[in-house]
Amino acid sequence: MQPPANGKLITILSIDGGGIRGIIPGVILGFLESELQKLDGEDARIADYFDVIAGTSTGGLIAAMLAAPDKKNRPLYGGKDIKAFYLDHCPKIFPQPRCPSKIVNAVRMIKAVAGPKYRGKYLHRLVKEKLGDTRLHQTLTNVIIPTFDIKELQPTIFSSFQVKKNPSLDALVSDICIGTSAAPTYLPAHYFSTKNPNGSAREFNLIDGGVAANNPALVAVSEVTKEIINANSDFDLPDMKPTDYTRFLVLSLGTGSSKSEKKYSAKKASKWGVLGWLTNGGSTPLVDVYTQATADMVDIHLSTVFQSLKCENYLRIQDDTLTGDVASVDTATRENLENVVKVGEALLKKPLSRVNLDNGVFEPLNQGSNEEALKRLAEKLSKEKQLRRGKLSPLGTI
């Protein structure tokens, strides 16, 4: 992909964390890719159109799949492949018990004390098999994946931009994906180390990136802003200033939430101890709270910025009406996975919405459906790509 300096816009794709609900952005990306193929041919892939693909947890895995190269140096996965990947592998990543619910709940309570809910061996083996020896610097477009180092007690951002200055971040993409997916109580923390050119080692003790940034869109915007400040020639657009966010084109994909279900309350939570916060009705309230909080704060901030600039270059697609098993991050029964697919397909048909900055609820904009918004986005992305390749006049409308 030609750098942004050859065009008008900086294009960013961001994908939230959410376990099996990664199917939802998978469905959306499949639709977007099909629209891009209508415009630019069947070889078009998501990675061909975005300067940055950011992802946290399950979103980090999707980002890596879209940006990692295959043997022909083309994207390992297209948008259309994500849904099938989840349907095939989630039942083995999150094996479901076959016992009566009372026994299952008792076992969950014990596991909440004794160790993570899942061993993670199948996920680790699968990710290493699919991503192989690919390191961060080898991705086909810039990738940004947040994690959290529990030993250092600080976020560790694996960024294609930073790896040029800090070689210790040039880890295997598989290790990065396992680290960002290591959700507390669900999957074990992940340890690995890398070597610097001088031979010294750096160790990483990672858990889920959702601890720091379950919605990584703001991290991606910040990373690009730093590159502009540091005069990276790739981002030297005419008259571009670091805070000129009208030149950013951001697609932020949520994985759905059960916000409208209102399944928790102060009355209930006031009686919880450690175990209550770790497991309640098959959910993990503590994880739900911090992942939802970080995702919403980012969306509210970016919505405020782009609205203040009267700019329509920020598109957030999210469904906050999930209920029951489809709101789960790990109920990987065949029936539930198919229902999550239906959630993604229904979300395409829902009205384009924007978060209400007062109450955090998504409200319709009277600008058509999410499907129609993605078609408009595909046209913008295609025109930007043509402009960078010299096939469109710089005066052409983007």
C-alpha positions in Angstrom: 0.0 0.0 0.0 1.3 3.4 -0.9 1.9 5.7 2.1 -0.7 8.3 3.2 1.7 11.1 2.0 0.7 10.0 -1.6 -3.0 10.6 -0.8 -5.4 12.7 1.3 -6.3 10.5 4.2 -4.8 8.3 6.9 -7.0 5.2 7.2 -7.4 3.3 10.5 -9.3 0.1 11.3 -9.9 -0.7 15.0 -11.4 -3.8 16.5 -12.5 -4.3 20.1 -12.0 -7.3 22.3 -14.8 -9.6 23.1 -14.0 -13.3 22.9 -16.3 -15.3 20.6 -18.1 -12.0 19.8 -15.2 -11.4 17.4 -17.6 -13.0 15.0 -19.6 -9.7 14.9 -16.7 -7.5 13.4 -15.9 -10.6 11.3 -19.3 -10.4 9.6 -18.9 -6.6 9.2 -15.5 -6.9 7.7 -16.7 -9.7 5.3 -19.4 -7.3 4.0 -16.9 -4.3 3.7 -14.4 -6.5 1.8 -17.2 -7.7 -0.6 -18.0 -4.0 -1.4 -14.3 -3.2 -2.0 -14.1 -6.2 -4.3 -17.1 -4.9 -6.3 -15.1 -1.7 -6.8 -11.5 -3.0 -7.2 -11.7 -6.6 -8.1 -11.9 -10.0 -6.3 -8.2 -9.8 -5.1 -9.0 -6.8 -2.9 -8.4 -7.5 0.8 -9.0 -5.4 4.0 -5.3 -5.0 4.6 -4.9 -3.3 1.2 -6.9 -0.3 2.3 -5.9 0.6 5.9 -2.7 2.2 7.0 -3.2 0.9 10.5 -5.1 -2.1 11.8 -5.4 -2.0 15.6 -7.0 -4.8 17.7 -7.3 -5.8 21.4 -7.7 -9.4 22.6 -10.0 -11.1 20.0 -9.6 -8.0 17.9 -5.8 -8.3 18.1 -6.1 -11.8 16.7 -8.3 -10.5 13.8 -5.8 -7.7 13.2 -3.0 -10.2 13.0 -4.9 -12.5 10.7 -5.7 -9.7 8.3 -2.2 -8.3 8.2 0.1 -11.3 8.4 1.5 -12.4 5.0 1.0 -15.8 3.4 3.6 -17.5 1.2 2.7 -15.3 -1.7 3.1 -12.1 0.5 -0.6 -11.5 0.4 -2.9 -11.3 3.5 -3.2 -14.6 5.3 -6.9 -14.0 5.8 -9.5 -11.8 4.1 -12.4 -10.3 5.9 -14.7 -13.0 4.5 -12.6 -15.7 6.3 -12.9 -14.4 9.8 -16.4 -15.8 10.5 -15.5 -19.3 9.4 -12.3 -19.2 11.5 -14.4 -18.5 14.7 -17.1 -21.0 13.9 -14.4 -23.7 13.3 -12.2 -23.1 16.3 -14.1 -21.4 19.1 -15.7 -24.7 20.3 -12.2 -26.1 20.9 -10.8 -22.8 22.3 -13.7 -22.6 24.8 -14.8 -26.2 25.3 -18.3 -26.4 26.8 -19.2 -28.5 29.8 -21.7 -31.3 29.4 -22.9 -31.4 33.0 -26.1 -30.0 34.7 -26.0 -26.3 35.2 -25.8 -26.6 39.0 -22.6 -28.7 38.8 -21.2 -26.3 36.2 -21.7 -23.3 38.4 -20.1 -25.1 41.3 -17.1 -26.0 39.1 -16.9 -22.4 38.0 -16.7 -21.2 41.6 -13.9 -23.6 42.3 -12.0 -22.6 39.1 -12.4 -18.9 40.0 -10.2 -19.6 43.0 -8.0 -22.4 41.6 -7.0 -21.0 38.2 -8.2 -19.8 34.8 -11.4 -21.2 33.3 -9.6 -22.5 30.2 -6.1 -23.9 29.8 -5.5 -22.1 26.5 -3.4 -24.9 25.0 -5.5 -25.3 21.9 -5.6 -21.5 21.3 -1.8 -21.3 21.7 -1.1 -24.2 19.3 -3.6 -22.8 16.8 -2.2 -19.3 16.8 1.4 -20.5 16.5 0.4 -22.8 13.6 -1.4 -20.1 11.7 1.0 -17.2 12.2 4.2 -19.2 12.2 7.4 -17.3 12.4 5.9 -13.9 11.4 7.3 -11.1 13.5 5.8 -7.7 14.0 7.9 -5.9 11.5 6.8 -8.3 8.7 3.0 -7.5 8.7 1.7 -6.2 5.4 0.3 -3.0 7.0 1.0 -1.3 10.3 -0.4 -3.2 13.2 -1.1 -1.9 16.8 -2.0 -4.4 19.5 -2.3 -3.3 23.2 -1.4 -5.7 26.0 -0.8 -5.2 29.7 2.5 -6.3 31.4 1.4 -7.6 34.8 5.0 -7.6 36.2 5.7 -4.0 35.2 2.1 -3.0 35.9 1.8 -0.9 32.7 0.4 -1.2 29.2 2.7 -2.6 26.5 1.7 -1.5 23.0 3.1 -3.7 20.2 3.2 -1.2 17.4 4.7 -1.5 13.9 5.8 2.2 14.3 7.6 1.6 17.6 9.4 -1.5 16.6 11.6 0.5 14.3 12.9 2.4 17.3 12.6 -0.3 19.8 13.7 -3.7 18.4 12.8 -5.5 21.6 9.1 -5.1 20.6 9.7 -7.2 17.4 8.1 -10.3 18.9 6.4 -13.2 17.1 2.9 -12.0 16.2 1.7 -15.3 17.7 3.1 -14.4 21.1 1.5 -10.9 20.9 -1.9 -12.4 20.1 -1.7 -14.9 22.9 -0.7 -12.2 25.3 -3.4 -9.7 24.3 -6.0 -12.5 24.6 -5.1 -13.7 28.1 -8.2 -12.4 29.8 -8.0 -12.6 33.6 -10.0 -15.6 35.0 -10.5 -17.0 31.4 -7.1 -17.7 30.0 -3.6 -17.9 31.6 -1.2 -15.0 31.5 1.5 -15.4 28.8 5.3 -15.2 29.2 7.9 -14.8 26.5 11.1 -12.9 25.8 12.8 -11.2 22.8 16.4 -10.4 22.1 17.8 -7.0 21.2 20.5 -6.6 18.5 23.1 -6.3 21.3 22.1 -9.7 22.6 20.3 -8.5 25.7 16.9 -10.0 26.4 13.6 -8.4 27.3 10.9 -10.4 29.0 7.1 -9.9 28.8 4.5 -11.0 31.3 1.3 -10.3 29.5 -2.4 -10.3 30.1 -5.4 -9.1 28.1 -5.0 -5.8 26.4 -8.6 -5.0 27.4 -7.3 -4.1 30.8 -5.8 -1.0 29.2 -7.7 -0.5 26.0 -10.5 -2.8 25.0 -11.3 -0.3 22.3 -7.9 0.4 20.7 -9.0 3.2 18.3 -7.5 6.0 20.4 -4.3 4.1 20.8 -4.1 3.9 17.0 -4.8 7.6 16.6 -2.2 8.4 19.2 0.4 6.3 17.5 -0.2 7.9 14.1 -0.1 11.4 15.8 3.3 10.6 17.2 4.6 9.7 13.7 3.4 13.0 12.4 5.1 14.8 15.2 8.3 12.9 14.6 8.1 13.9 10.9 7.7 10.4 9.5 7.8 11.0 5.7 5.0 8.4 5.2 2.6 10.8 6.9 3.8 14.0 5.4 0.5 15.1 3.9 0.3 18.6 2.5 -0.4 21.1 5.3 -0.9 18.2 7.8 -0.8 19.1 11.5 -0.6 16.4 14.2 -4.1 17.3 15.5 -5.7 17.6 12.0 -8.1 14.8 12.6 -10.2 15.7 9.6 -7.5 13.9 7.6 -8.1 10.7 9.6 -10.6 8.1 8.4 -11.4 5.8 11.3 -13.6 2.6 11.3 -14.1 1.3 14.8 -15.8 -2.0 15.2 -17.3 -3.2 18.5 -18.0 -6.7 19.5 -21.4 -6.0 21.0 -22.4 -5.5 24.7 -25.3 -6.3 27.0 -25.5 -2.7 28.3 -29.3 -2.5 27.7 -29.9 -5.7 29.6 -28.9 -4.0 32.9 -28.1 -7.4 34.5 -26.1 -5.9 37.4 -27.2 -3.5 40.1 -25.8 -1.8 43.2 -28.2 -3.8 45.3 -26.7 -7.1 43.9 -23.1 -5.9 43.8 -23.2 -4.6 47.4 -23.3 -8.2 48.5 -20.5 -9.5 46.4 -17.1 -10.5 47.7 -14.2 -11.7 45.6 -16.0 -14.6 44.1 -19.1 -12.6 43.4 -17.1 -10.1 41.3 -15.4 -13.0 39.5 -18.5 -15.1 38.7 -22.1 -14.2 38.6 -24.8 -16.0 36.5 -22.2 -17.3 34.1 -20.6 -13.9 33.7 -17.5 -12.2 35.2 -18.8 -8.8 36.4 -15.3 -7.4 37.0 -14.1 -8.2 33.5 -17.4 -6.9 32.0 -17.0 -3.6 33.9 -13.4 -2.7 32.9 -13.8 -3.8 29.3 -17.0 -1.9 28.8 -15.6 1.2 30.6 -12.4 1.4 28.5 -14.3 0.9 25.2 -17.0 3.5 26.0 -14.5 6.1 27.2 -12.6 5.9 23.9 -15.8 6.1 21.8 -17.1 9.1 23.7 -13.7 10.9 23.4 -13.4 10.3 19.6 -17.1 11.1 19.0 -16.6 14.4 20.8 -13.5 15.2 18.8 -14.9 14.4 15.4 -18.3 16.1 16.1 -16.5 19.2 17.3 -14.7 19.3 13.9 -18.0 18.6 12.1 -16.2 15.7 10.4 -17.9 12.5 9.3 -14.7 10.5 9.1 -15.3 8.5 12.3 -17.6 5.4 11.9 -18.3 3.4 15.0 -20.4 0.3 14.6 -21.6 -1.3 17.8 -24.6 -3.2 19.2 -25.4 -2.6 22.8 -28.6 -4.6 22.9 -27.2 -8.1 23.4 -28.9 -10.4 25.9 -28.4 -13.9 27.2 -25.8 -16.3 25.7 -24.9 -14.1 22.7 -23.5 -11.5 25.2 -21.1 -14.1 26.5 -17.5 -14.1 25.6 -17.1 -17.8 25.8 -20.4 -19.7 25.3 -19.0 -21.5 22.2 -21.9 -23.9 21.5 -22.7 -24.4 17.9 -26.1 -22.9 18.4 -24.8 -19.8 20.2 -22.0 -19.2 17.6 -24.6 -19.3 14.8 -26.8 -16.8 16.9 -23.8 -14.5 17.2 -23.4 -14.6 13.4 -27.1 -13.6 13.2 -26.4 -10.6 15.5 -23.6 -9.4 13.1 -25.9 -9.8 10.1 -28.7 -8.0 11.8 -26.3 -5.2 12.9 -25.6 -4.5 9.2 -29.3 -3.8 8.7 -29.7 -1.6 11.8 -29.7 2.2 11.5 -26.4 4.0 11.6 -26.1 5.2 15.2 -23.9 7.3 17.3 -23.2 7.3 21.0 -25.2 9.8 23.0 -22.5 11.7 24.9 -24.8 12.2 27.9 -26.1 8.7 28.5 -23.7 6.4 26.5 -26.6 4.9 24.5 -26.3 4.4 20.8 -29.0 6.4 19.0 -30.0 6.4 15.3 -28.7 9.2 13.1 -31.3 9.0 10.3 -28.5 8.4 7.8 -29.5 5.0 6.6 -28.2 1.6 7.8 -24.8 0.4 8.9 -24.7 -1.5 5.6 -25.2 1.8 3.6 -22.5 3.5 5.7 -20.0 0.8 4.9 -20.8 1.1 1.2 -20.0 4.8 1.5 -16.8 4.0 3.4 -15.8 1.4 0.7 -16.1 4.2 -1.9 -13.9 6.5 0.2 -11.3 3.8 0.7 -11.2 2.8 -3.0 -10.8 6.4 -4.1 -8.0 7.0 -1.6 -6.2 3.9 -2.9 -6.6 5.0 -6.5 -5.3 8.5 -5.6 -2.2 7.0 -4.0 -1.6 4.9 -7.0 -1.9 7.9 -9.3 -5.1 6.7 -10.9 -7.2 9.6 -9.6 -6.6 13.3 -9.8 -5.6 14.9 -6.5 -8.6 17.2 -7.0 -11.0 14.2 -7.0 -13.4 14.2 -4.1 -12.6 11.9 -1.2 
